[in-house]
C-alpha cells in the first residue's frame, strides 16, 4: 500500500509540473497587437585622440502585430525604410526569434531592423524584449492593445 501511495504522489507531482510548463509556454501571445516604445542605445566615438566612447540613446514609438507565427511592425521614423518589417517569429523558452522578410537597401543601420534573437518577458499585458552587443542595445517595451 505504501508503494502505491508513493507512485501515486510521484505521478500527481509529475502531472502538476507538466501542466505548469504548458501554462508558461501558453502565456506567450501568439496573436495580438502591441504598442509602446523602442529604445536604441548605441556607442559613438567622441574623441579619436583619447579613443573615448559615449553611449547615446534614441527612442521611438513602435507597434507590433503578431498573428499565427507571423509579424508586422512599424514605427514613427518619418520615412526611413527601417521603420517597418514583416516576417515570421518563433519562441524558444525565454527567447523570441524574428526573421525579417523585407527586401531592403543599405541606407541605414541594419541594427534598426527587428530581426534575430531577443530575450523576452510577457506578463499577460506587457511584452518586453531586448538584445545587446558591444556597440548597441535594443529594448522594446510594449503593451497589448
DSSP file (Angstrom, degrees, kcal/mol; ACC not computed):
  #  RESIDUE AA STRUCTURE BP1 BP2  ACC     N-H-->O    O-->H-N    N-H-->O    O-->H-N    TCO  KAPPA ALPHA  PHI   PSI    X-CA   Y-CA   Z-CA
    1    1 A X     >        0   0    0      0, 0.0     4,-2.1     0, 0.0     5,-0.1   0.000 360.0 360.0 360.0 -38.6    0.0    0.0    0.0
    2    2 A X  H  >  +     0   0    0      1,-0.2     4,-2.1     2,-0.2     5,-0.1   0.880 360.0  50.0 -64.2 -39.0    2.9    2.3    0.8
    3    3 A X  H  > S+     0   0    0      2,-0.2     4,-2.6     1,-0.2    -1,-0.2   0.902 109.5  51.0 -66.3 -41.2    4.5    1.8   -2.6
    4    4 A X  H  > S+     0   0    0      1,-0.2     4,-2.5     2,-0.2    -2,-0.2   0.907 109.5  50.6 -63.5 -41.5    1.2    2.5   -4.4
    5    5 A X  H  X S+     0   0    0     -4,-2.1     4,-2.5     2,-0.2    -1,-0.2   0.924 111.3  48.0 -61.4 -45.4    0.8    5.8   -2.4
    6    6 A X  H  X S+     0   0    0     -4,-2.1     4,-2.6     2,-0.2     5,-0.2   0.918 111.9  49.1 -62.3 -44.5    4.3    6.9   -3.3
    7    7 A X  H  X S+     0   0    0     -4,-2.6     4,-2.5     1,-0.2    -1,-0.2   0.911 111.8  50.0 -62.4 -41.6    3.8    6.1   -7.0
    8    8 A X  H  X S+     0   0    0     -4,-2.5     4,-2.5    -5,-0.2    -2,-0.2   0.910 111.2  47.9 -62.2 -43.5    0.5    8.0   -6.9
    9    9 A X  H  X S+     0   0    0     -4,-2.5     4,-2.5     2,-0.2    -2,-0.2   0.919 113.2  47.8 -64.7 -44.1    2.1   11.0   -5.3
   10   10 A X  H  X S+     0   0    0     -4,-2.6     4,-2.5     2,-0.2    -2,-0.2   0.910 112.0  50.8 -62.8 -42.4    5.0   11.0   -7.8
   11   11 A X  H  X S+     0   0    0     -4,-2.5     4,-2.2    -5,-0.2    -2,-0.2   0.924 112.0  45.8 -61.9 -45.9    2.5   10.7  -10.7
   12   12 A X  H  X S+     0   0    0     -4,-2.5     4,-2.4     2,-0.2    -2,-0.2   0.897 112.4  51.4 -63.9 -41.0    0.4   13.6   -9.5
   13   13 A X  H  X S+     0   0    0     -4,-2.5     4,-2.4     2,-0.2    -2,-0.2   0.910 110.5  48.9 -62.4 -42.8    3.6   15.7   -8.9
   14   14 A X  H  X S+     0   0    0     -4,-2.5     4,-2.3     2,-0.2    -2,-0.2   0.902 111.1  50.0 -63.1 -42.0    4.8   14.9  -12.5
   15   15 A X  H  X S+     0   0    0     -4,-2.2     4,-2.1     2,-0.2    -2,-0.2   0.910 110.0  51.0 -63.0 -42.7    1.4   15.8  -13.9
   16   16 A X  H  X S+     0   0    0     -4,-2.4     4,-2.2     1,-0.2    -2,-0.2   0.920 110.5  48.8 -60.5 -45.6    1.4   19.1  -12.0
   17   17 A X  H  X S+     0   0    0     -4,-2.4     4,-2.1     1,-0.2    -2,-0.2   0.907 110.5  49.9 -63.3 -42.1    4.9   20.0  -13.3
   18   18 A X  H  X S+     0   0    0     -4,-2.3     4,-1.9     1,-0.2    -1,-0.2   0.881 111.0  49.7 -67.0 -36.0    4.0   19.3  -16.9
   19   19 A X  H  X S+     0   0    0     -4,-2.1     4,-2.2     2,-0.2    -1,-0.2   0.902 108.7  52.8 -66.4 -40.4    0.8   21.4  -16.6
   20   20 A X  H  X S+     0   0    0     -4,-2.2     4,-2.0     1,-0.2    -2,-0.2   0.911 108.9  49.4 -61.9 -42.6    2.8   24.3  -15.1
   21   21 A X  H  X S+     0   0    0     -4,-2.1     4,-2.1     1,-0.2    -1,-0.2   0.911 110.3  50.6 -63.7 -42.1    5.3   24.2  -18.0
   22   22 A X  H  X S+     0   0    0     -4,-1.9     4,-2.4     1,-0.2    -1,-0.2   0.882 108.7  52.2 -63.8 -38.0    2.4   24.2  -20.6
   23   23 A X  H  X S+     0   0    0     -4,-2.2     4,-0.8     2,-0.2    -1,-0.2   0.901 108.3  51.0 -64.4 -40.3    0.9   27.2  -18.9
   24   24 A X  H >< S+     0   0    0     -4,-2.0     3,-0.7     1,-0.2     4,-0.4   0.921 112.1  46.5 -62.6 -43.7    4.2   29.1  -19.0
   25   25 A X  H >< S+     0   0    0     -4,-2.1     3,-1.4     1,-0.2    -1,-0.2   0.907 109.2  54.3 -64.8 -41.6    4.5   28.4  -22.7
   26   26 A X  H 3< S+     0   0    0     -4,-2.4    -1,-0.2     1,-0.3    -2,-0.2   0.635  91.1  76.5 -71.1 -11.5    0.9   29.4  -23.4
   27   27 A X  T << S+     0   0    0     -4,-0.8    -1,-0.3    -3,-0.7     2,-0.3   0.763  73.2  94.7 -68.0 -23.7    1.5   32.8  -21.8
   28   28 A X  S <  S-     0   0    0     -3,-1.4     2,-0.6    -4,-0.4     3,-0.1  -0.527  87.1-117.2 -71.8 133.0    3.3   34.0  -24.8
   29   29 A X        -     0   0    0     -2,-0.3    -1,-0.1     1,-0.2     3,-0.1  -0.569  30.9-179.5 -75.4 114.1    0.9   35.8  -27.1
   30   30 A X  S    S+     0   0    0     -2,-0.6    39,-0.6     1,-0.2    38,-0.5   0.784  76.2  26.7 -78.2 -27.2    0.6   34.1  -30.5
   31   31 A X  E    S+A   67   0A   0     36,-0.2    36,-0.2    37,-0.1     2,-0.2  -0.985  84.1  86.1-136.4 144.8   -1.8   36.8  -31.7
   32   32 A X  E     -A   66   0A   0     34,-2.3    34,-3.1    -2,-0.3     2,-0.4  -0.710  60.6 -97.0 148.3 164.3   -2.3   40.4  -30.8
   33   33 A X  E     -A   65   0A   0     32,-0.2   112,-3.2    -2,-0.2     2,-0.4  -0.944  34.5-170.4-112.7 133.7   -1.3   44.0  -31.4
   34   34 A X  E     -AB  64 144A   0     30,-3.1    30,-3.0    -2,-0.4     2,-0.3  -0.968   3.1-173.5-126.8 137.3    1.2   45.6  -29.1
   35   35 A X  E     +AB  63 143A   0    108,-2.2   108,-2.9    -2,-0.4     2,-0.3  -0.957  30.4  93.7-129.8 150.0    2.2   49.3  -28.9
   36   36 A X  E     -AB  62 142A   0     26,-2.2    26,-2.3    -2,-0.3     2,-0.4  -0.895  65.2 -35.7 171.4-137.4    4.9   51.1  -27.0
   37   37 A X  E     -AB  61 141A   0    104,-2.2   104,-2.5    -2,-0.3     2,-0.5  -0.953  29.1-157.1-128.4 136.9    8.4   52.3  -27.2
   38   38 A X  E     -AB  60 140A   0     22,-2.9    22,-2.1    -2,-0.4     2,-0.5  -0.964  16.2-165.2-107.6 124.8   11.6   51.0  -28.9
   39   39 A X  E     -AB  59 139A   0    100,-3.1   100,-2.5    -2,-0.5     2,-0.5  -0.956   4.6-169.7-114.8 127.0   14.8   52.3  -27.4
   40   40 A X  E     -AB  58 138A   0     18,-2.8    18,-2.3    -2,-0.5     2,-0.5  -0.968   3.1-173.3-117.4 117.4   18.1   52.0  -29.3
   41   41 A X  E     +AB  57 137A   0     96,-2.7    96,-2.8    -2,-0.5     2,-0.3  -0.948  12.6 176.7-112.6 127.5   21.2   52.8  -27.3
   42   42 A X  E     -AB  56 136A   0     14,-2.9    14,-3.1    -2,-0.5     2,-0.4  -0.912  28.8-116.3-135.6 159.0   24.5   52.9  -29.2
   43   43 A X  E     -A   55   0A   0     92,-2.4     2,-0.4    -2,-0.3    12,-0.2  -0.769  30.3-175.2 -96.4 132.0   28.1   53.6  -28.7
   44   44 A X  E     -A   54   0A   0     10,-2.9    10,-2.5    -2,-0.4     2,-0.6  -0.956  30.7-113.5-127.3 149.9   29.8   56.5  -30.6
   45   45 A X  E     +A   53   0A   0     -2,-0.4     8,-0.3     8,-0.2     3,-0.2  -0.701  33.3 175.9 -79.1 119.4   33.4   57.7  -30.7
   46   46 A X  E    S+     0   0A   0      6,-2.8     2,-0.3    -2,-0.6     7,-0.2   0.680  70.0  22.3-100.5 -21.7   33.6   61.1  -29.0
   47   47 A X  E  >> -A   52   0A   0      5,-1.4     5,-1.7     1,-0.1     4,-1.1  -0.848  56.6-167.6-150.7 109.7   37.4   61.7  -29.1
   48   48 A X  T  45S+     0   0    0     -2,-0.3    -1,-0.1     1,-0.2    -2,-0.0   0.835  88.7  56.6 -67.0 -33.2   39.7   60.0  -31.6
   49   49 A X  T  45S+     0   0    0      1,-0.2    -1,-0.2     2,-0.1    -2,-0.0   0.914 121.4  26.4 -67.3 -42.1   42.9   61.1  -29.8
   50   50 A X  T  45S-     0   0    0      2,-0.1    -1,-0.2    -3,-0.0    -2,-0.2   0.463 103.5-126.6 -98.2  -2.0   41.9   59.5  -26.5
   51   51 A X  T  <5 +     0   0    0     -4,-1.1     2,-0.3     1,-0.2    -3,-0.2   0.915  46.9 172.2  54.5  46.6   39.6   56.9  -28.0
   52   52 A X  E   < -A   47   0A   0     -5,-1.7    -6,-2.8    -7,-0.0    -5,-1.4  -0.683  14.0-163.4 -87.6 138.7   36.8   58.0  -25.8
   53   53 A X  E     -A   45   0A   0     -2,-0.3     2,-0.3    -8,-0.3    -8,-0.2  -0.907   5.1-167.2-121.6 149.3   33.4   56.5  -26.4
   54   54 A X  E     -A   44   0A   0    -10,-2.5   -10,-2.9    -2,-0.3     2,-0.5  -0.955  21.6-122.8-132.2 153.9   29.9   57.6  -25.2
   55   55 A X  E     -A   43   0A   0     -2,-0.3     2,-0.4   -12,-0.2   -12,-0.2  -0.842  27.0-169.8 -96.2 132.0   26.5   55.9  -25.1
   56   56 A X  E     -A   42   0A   0    -14,-3.1   -14,-2.9    -2,-0.5     2,-0.4  -0.949   7.3-150.1-121.5 142.1   23.8   57.8  -27.0
   57   57 A X  E     -A   41   0A   0     -2,-0.4     2,-0.4   -16,-0.2   -16,-0.2  -0.906  11.8-175.3-119.7 143.2   20.1   56.8  -26.7
   58   58 A X  E     -A   40   0A   0    -18,-2.3   -18,-2.8    -2,-0.4     2,-0.4  -0.981   7.2-166.6-132.8 144.7   17.3   57.2  -29.2
   59   59 A X  E     +A   39   0A   0     -2,-0.4     2,-0.3   -20,-0.2   -20,-0.2  -0.980   9.5 169.2-135.9 144.7   13.6   56.4  -28.7
   60   60 A X  E     -A   38   0A   0    -22,-2.1   -22,-2.9    -2,-0.4     2,-0.1  -0.992  39.3 -96.0-150.0 157.5   10.6   56.0  -31.0
   61   61 A X  E     -A   37   0A   0     -2,-0.3    15,-0.7   -24,-0.2     2,-0.3  -0.423  44.9-170.4 -69.0 149.7    7.0   54.8  -30.9
   62   62 A X  E     -AC  36  75A   0    -26,-2.3   -26,-2.2    13,-0.2     2,-0.4  -0.998  15.8-165.0-149.3 139.0    6.6   51.2  -32.1
   63   63 A X  E     -AC  35  74A   0     11,-2.7    11,-2.1    -2,-0.3     2,-0.4  -0.987   6.7-171.9-127.0 137.3    3.8   48.9  -33.0
   64   64 A X  E     -AC  34  73A   0    -30,-3.0   -30,-3.1    -2,-0.4     2,-0.5  -0.995   4.9-165.4-131.2 127.3    4.0   45.1  -33.4
   65   65 A X  E     -AC  33  72A   0      7,-3.2     7,-1.8    -2,-0.4     2,-0.4  -0.965   6.7-166.0-114.3 125.0    1.2   42.8  -34.7
   66   66 A X  E     +AC  32  71A   0    -34,-3.1   -34,-2.3    -2,-0.5     2,-0.3  -0.908  12.9 167.8-109.2 134.3    1.6   39.1  -34.1
   67   67 A X  E >   -AC  31  70A   0      3,-2.7     3,-1.4    -2,-0.4   -36,-0.2  -0.809  65.2 -37.2-152.5 107.6   -0.6   36.6  -36.0
   68   68 A X  T 3  S-     0   0    0    -38,-0.5   -37,-0.1    -2,-0.3     3,-0.1   0.864 124.7 -37.2  50.1  49.2   -0.1   32.8  -36.1
   69   69 A X  T 3  S+     0   0    0    -39,-0.6    20,-2.1     1,-0.3     2,-0.3   0.497 122.0  96.8  85.8   3.4    3.7   32.9  -36.3
   70   70 A X  E <   -CD  67  88A   0     -3,-1.4    -3,-2.7    18,-0.3     2,-0.3  -0.856  52.7-161.4-119.9 160.1    4.0   36.0  -38.5
   71   71 A X  E     -CD  66  87A   0     16,-2.5    16,-2.0    -2,-0.3     2,-0.3  -0.972  12.9-168.2-139.3 155.2    4.6   39.6  -37.5
   72   72 A X  E     +CD  65  86A   0     -7,-1.8    -7,-3.2    -2,-0.3     2,-0.3  -0.988  19.3 179.2-136.2 136.2    4.2   43.1  -38.9
   73   73 A X  E     +CD  64  85A   0     12,-2.6    12,-1.8    -2,-0.3     2,-0.3  -0.941   7.0 174.3-138.8 161.0    5.8   46.1  -37.2
   74   74 A X  E     -CD  63  84A   0    -11,-2.1   -11,-2.7    -2,-0.3    10,-0.3  -0.985   5.0-172.8-159.8 162.7    6.2   49.8  -37.7
   75   75 A X  E     -C   62   0A   0      8,-1.4   -13,-0.2    -2,-0.3     3,-0.1  -0.618  40.2 -93.8-140.1-161.3    7.5   53.0  -36.1
   76   76 A X        +     0   0    0    -15,-0.7   -15,-0.1    -2,-0.2   -14,-0.1  -0.401  62.2 138.2-121.3  54.5    7.5   56.7  -36.5
   77   77 A X    >   -     0   0    0      3,-0.2     3,-0.9     6,-0.1    -1,-0.1   0.281  67.5-117.3 -87.8  11.1   10.8   57.2  -38.4
   78   78 A X  T 3  S-     0   0    0      1,-0.2    -2,-0.1    -3,-0.1    -1,-0.0   0.923  83.6 -32.4  54.1  49.9    9.5   59.8  -40.8
   79   79 A X  T 3  S+     0   0    0      1,-0.3    -1,-0.2     2,-0.0     2,-0.1   0.312  92.4 143.9  97.5  -9.2   10.0   57.7  -43.9
   80   80 A X    X   -     0   0    0     -3,-0.9     3,-1.9     1,-0.2    -1,-0.3  -0.452  52.4-133.5 -64.8 136.1   13.1   55.7  -43.0
   81   81 A X  G >  S+     0   0    0      1,-0.3     3,-0.7    -2,-0.1    -1,-0.2   0.641 100.8  68.7 -67.6 -12.4   12.7   52.2  -44.5
   82   82 A X  G 3  S+     0   0    0      1,-0.2    -1,-0.3    -5,-0.1    32,-0.2   0.537  76.1  85.3 -81.5  -4.3   13.8   50.7  -41.3
   83   83 A X  G <  S+     0   0    0     -3,-1.9    -8,-1.4    -8,-0.1     2,-0.3   0.442  91.4  44.4 -81.1   3.0   10.6   51.8  -39.6
   84   84 A X  E <   +D   74   0A   0     -3,-0.7     2,-0.3   -10,-0.3   -10,-0.3  -0.918  59.8 172.7-138.8 166.2    8.6   48.7  -40.7
   85   85 A X  E     -D   73   0A   0    -12,-1.8   -12,-2.6    -2,-0.3     2,-0.3  -0.962  11.3-167.1-168.9 155.8    9.1   45.0  -41.0
   86   86 A X  E     +D   72   0A   0     -2,-0.3    15,-3.4   -14,-0.2     2,-0.3  -0.988  35.8  98.9-147.1 141.5    7.3   41.8  -41.9
   87   87 A X  E     -DE  71 100A   0    -16,-2.0   -16,-2.5    -2,-0.3     2,-0.3  -0.960  61.6 -58.2 175.0-154.7    8.3   38.2  -41.3
   88   88 A X  E     -DE  70  99A   0     11,-1.6    11,-3.0    -2,-0.3     2,-0.3  -0.787  37.1-163.6-116.2 160.6    8.0   35.2  -39.1
   89   89 A X  E     - E   0  98A   0    -20,-2.1     2,-0.3    -2,-0.3     9,-0.2  -0.978   5.0-173.9-141.2 156.5    8.7   34.6  -35.5
   90   90 A X  E     - E   0  97A   0      7,-1.7     7,-3.0    -2,-0.3     2,-0.4  -0.957  17.3-133.1-143.9 162.5    9.2   31.7  -33.1
   91   91 A X  E     - E   0  96A   0     -2,-0.3     2,-0.4     5,-0.2     5,-0.2  -0.968  16.1-179.5-123.3 132.9    9.7   31.2  -29.4
   92   92 A X  E >   - E   0  95A   0      3,-2.6     3,-1.9    -2,-0.4     2,-0.3  -0.904  64.3 -65.2-131.2 103.1   12.3   29.1  -27.6
   93   93 A X  T 3  S-     0   0    0     -2,-0.4    -1,-0.0     1,-0.3     0, 0.0  -0.389 122.8  -7.9  55.2-112.3   11.9   29.2  -23.8
   94   94 A X  T 3  S+     0   0    0     -2,-0.3    26,-2.2    -3,-0.1     2,-0.4   0.101 121.8  89.0-101.5  22.4   12.7   32.9  -22.9
   95   95 A X  E <   -EF  92 119A   0     -3,-1.9    -3,-2.6    24,-0.2     2,-0.4  -0.939  55.5-161.5-119.9 141.2   13.8   33.9  -26.4
   96   96 A X  E     -EF  91 118A   0     22,-2.5    22,-2.5    -2,-0.4     2,-0.5  -0.983  11.5-155.7-117.7 135.7   11.8   35.2  -29.3
   97   97 A X  E     -EF  90 117A   0     -7,-3.0    -7,-1.7    -2,-0.4     2,-0.4  -0.949   4.8-164.2-118.4 120.4   13.3   35.0  -32.8
   98   98 A X  E     -EF  89 116A   0     18,-2.6    18,-3.0    -2,-0.5     2,-0.6  -0.878   4.0-164.7-104.7 133.3   12.3   37.4  -35.5
   99   99 A X  E     -E   88   0A   0    -11,-3.0   -11,-1.6    -2,-0.4     2,-0.1  -0.890  15.3-149.2-118.1  97.8   13.1   36.6  -39.2
  100  100 A X  E     -E   87   0A   0     -2,-0.6   -13,-0.3   -13,-0.2    15,-0.1  -0.427  14.3-174.4 -68.5 136.7   12.6   39.8  -41.3
  101  101 A X        +     0   0    0    -15,-3.4     2,-0.4    -2,-0.1   -14,-0.1   0.124  42.7 116.2-120.1  19.6   11.4   39.1  -44.9
  102  102 A X        -     0   0    0    -16,-0.3     2,-0.3   -18,-0.1    -2,-0.0  -0.776  64.9-127.6 -93.7 130.8   11.5   42.6  -46.3
  103  103 A X        -     0   0    0     -2,-0.4     2,-0.3     1,-0.0    -2,-0.1  -0.622  40.2-177.7 -73.1 132.5   14.0   43.4  -49.2
  104  104 A X        -     0   0    0     -2,-0.3     2,-0.3   -22,-0.0   -22,-0.0  -0.903  28.2-131.1-134.3 157.7   16.0   46.5  -48.1
  105  105 A X        -     0   0    0     -2,-0.3     2,-1.6     0, 0.0     3,-0.2  -0.796  34.8-112.1-102.9 155.1   18.6   48.8  -49.4
  106  106 A X  S    S+     0   0    0     -2,-0.3     4,-0.1     1,-0.2     3,-0.0  -0.460  74.6 120.4 -91.0  66.0   21.6   49.6  -47.1
  107  107 A X  S    S+     0   0    0     -2,-1.6     2,-0.3     2,-0.1    -1,-0.2   0.225  75.2  28.9-107.0  13.1   20.9   53.3  -46.4
  108  108 A X  S    S-     0   0    0     -3,-0.2     2,-0.3   -27,-0.0     0, 0.0  -0.894 102.5 -60.6-156.5 178.4   20.7   52.9  -42.6
  109  109 A X    >   -     0   0    0     -2,-0.3     3,-1.5     1,-0.1     4,-0.2  -0.582  34.3-144.5 -74.7 129.4   21.9   50.8  -39.7
  110  110 A X  G >  S+     0   0    0     -2,-0.3     3,-1.3     1,-0.3    -1,-0.1   0.698  95.0  75.9 -65.3 -18.7   20.9   47.2  -40.0
  111  111 A X  G 3  S+     0   0    0      1,-0.2    -1,-0.3     3,-0.1     4,-0.2   0.750  82.1  66.9 -63.7 -23.5   20.5   47.2  -36.3
  112  112 A X  G <  S+     0   0    0     -3,-1.5     2,-0.3     2,-0.1    -1,-0.2   0.683  80.2  96.8 -73.0 -16.7   17.2   49.0  -36.6
  113  113 A X  S <  S-     0   0    0     -3,-1.3     2,-1.2    -4,-0.2   -28,-0.1  -0.556  83.5-121.9 -76.7 133.4   15.6   46.1  -38.3
  114  114 A X        +     0   0    0     -2,-0.3     2,-0.3   -32,-0.2    -1,-0.1  -0.647  67.6 121.5 -74.1 101.2   13.5   43.8  -36.0
  115  115 A X        +     0   0    0     -2,-1.2   -16,-0.2    -4,-0.2     2,-0.2  -0.982  38.8  31.8-162.1 150.1   15.4   40.6  -36.6
  116  116 A X  E    S-F   98   0A   0    -18,-3.0   -18,-2.6    -2,-0.3     2,-0.4  -0.570  91.6 -29.3  99.8-163.5   17.4   38.0  -34.7
  117  117 A X  E     -F   97   0A   0    -20,-0.2     2,-0.3    -2,-0.2   -20,-0.2  -0.814  55.6-179.8-103.5 130.1   17.1   36.6  -31.2
  118  118 A X  E     -F   96   0A   0    -22,-2.5   -22,-2.5    -2,-0.4     2,-0.3  -0.951  29.6-122.0-126.8 144.6   15.8   38.6  -28.3
  119  119 A X  E     -FG  95 130A   0     11,-2.6    11,-2.2    -2,-0.3     2,-0.3  -0.664  43.9-173.8 -75.1 141.4   15.4   37.8  -24.5
  120  120 A X  E     - G   0 129A   0    -26,-2.2     2,-0.3    -2,-0.3     9,-0.2  -0.967  26.1-169.2-141.5 158.2   11.7   38.4  -23.7
  121  121 A X  E     - G   0 128A   0      7,-2.4     7,-2.5    -2,-0.3     2,-0.3  -0.979   7.1-175.1-136.5 149.5    9.2   38.5  -20.8
  122  122 A X  E     - G   0 127A   0     -2,-0.3     5,-0.2     5,-0.2    -2,-0.0  -0.951  11.4-176.5-146.9 124.5    5.4   38.7  -21.1
  123  123 A X        -     0   0    0      3,-1.7     4,-0.1    -2,-0.3   -95,-0.1   0.194  66.3 -85.6-106.3  16.0    3.0   39.1  -18.1
  124  124 A X  S    S+     0   0    0      2,-0.3     3,-0.1   -97,-0.2    -2,-0.0   0.066 124.2  28.4 102.4 -23.8   -0.2   38.8  -20.0
  125  125 A X  S    S+     0   0    0      1,-0.3    19,-2.8    17,-0.1     2,-0.5   0.578 110.6  60.5-130.5 -47.2   -0.3   42.5  -20.9
  126  126 A X  E     - H   0 143A   0     17,-0.2    -3,-1.7   -92,-0.1     2,-0.5  -0.803  59.1-167.6 -98.9 125.1    3.2   43.9  -21.1
  127  127 A X  E     +GH 122 142A   0     15,-2.8    15,-2.9    -2,-0.5     2,-0.4  -0.957  10.0 177.2-111.3 121.2    5.7   42.4  -23.6
  128  128 A X  E     +GH 121 141A   0     -7,-2.5    -7,-2.4    -2,-0.5     2,-0.3  -0.987   3.7 166.8-124.3 134.0    9.3   43.3  -23.3
  129  129 A X  E     +GH 120 140A   0     11,-1.8    11,-2.8    -2,-0.4     2,-0.3  -0.996   4.5 166.8-145.1 150.0   12.2   42.0  -25.4
  130  130 A X  E     -GH 119 139A   0    -11,-2.2   -11,-2.6    -2,-0.3     2,-0.3  -0.982  14.9-172.3-155.2 160.3   15.8   43.1  -25.8
  131  131 A X  E     - H   0 138A   0      7,-1.8     7,-3.0    -2,-0.3     2,-0.3  -0.970  11.8-166.1-150.8 158.3   19.2   42.2  -27.2
  132  132 A X  E     - H   0 137A   0     -2,-0.3     5,-0.2     5,-0.2     2,-0.2  -0.981   9.3-178.6-146.7 158.3   22.6   43.8  -26.9
  133  133 A X        -     0   0    0      3,-3.0     3,-0.1    -2,-0.3    -2,-0.0  -0.727  53.6 -80.4-137.1-172.5   26.1   43.7  -28.4
  134  134 A X  S    S+     0   0    0     -2,-0.2     3,-0.1     1,-0.2   -92,-0.0   0.763 128.8  28.4 -66.2 -24.3   29.3   45.5  -27.7
  135  135 A X  S    S+     0   0    0      1,-0.2   -92,-2.4   -93,-0.1     2,-0.3   0.479 122.3  32.5-118.9  -4.9   28.2   48.6  -29.5
  136  136 A X  E     -B   42   0A   0    -94,-0.2    -3,-3.0    -3,-0.1     2,-0.4  -0.999  49.5-160.7-154.7 151.2   24.3   48.7  -29.3
  137  137 A X  E     -BH  41 132A   0    -96,-2.8   -96,-2.7    -2,-0.3     2,-0.5  -0.999  11.2-164.0-131.8 136.2   21.4   47.8  -27.0
  138  138 A X  E     +BH  40 131A   0     -7,-3.0    -7,-1.8    -2,-0.4     2,-0.4  -0.981   9.8 176.8-124.5 126.1   17.8   47.4  -28.3
  139  139 A X  E     -BH  39 130A   0   -100,-2.5  -100,-3.1    -2,-0.5     2,-0.5  -0.994  10.5-168.1-134.9 131.1   14.8   47.3  -25.9
  140  140 A X  E     -BH  38 129A   0    -11,-2.8   -11,-1.8    -2,-0.4     2,-0.5  -0.971   2.9-176.1-115.8 125.6   11.2   47.1  -26.8
  141  141 A X  E     +BH  37 128A   0   -104,-2.5  -104,-2.2    -2,-0.5     2,-0.3  -0.944  20.9 165.2-124.4 107.2    8.6   47.8  -24.1
  142  142 A X  E     -BH  36 127A   0    -15,-2.9   -15,-2.8    -2,-0.5     2,-0.4  -0.876  26.6-147.3-127.1 152.1    5.1   47.2  -25.5
  143  143 A X  E     -BH  35 126A   0   -108,-2.9  -108,-2.2    -2,-0.3   -17,-0.2  -0.952  29.4-108.8-120.7 143.2    1.6   46.7  -24.1
  144  144 A X  E      B   34   0A   0    -19,-2.8  -110,-0.2    -2,-0.4  -112,-0.0  -0.475 360.0 360.0 -69.0 133.1   -1.2   44.6  -25.6
  145  145 A X              0   0    0   -112,-3.2    -1,-0.1    -2,-0.2  -111,-0.1   0.415 360.0 360.0 -91.6 360.0   -4.0   46.6  -27.2
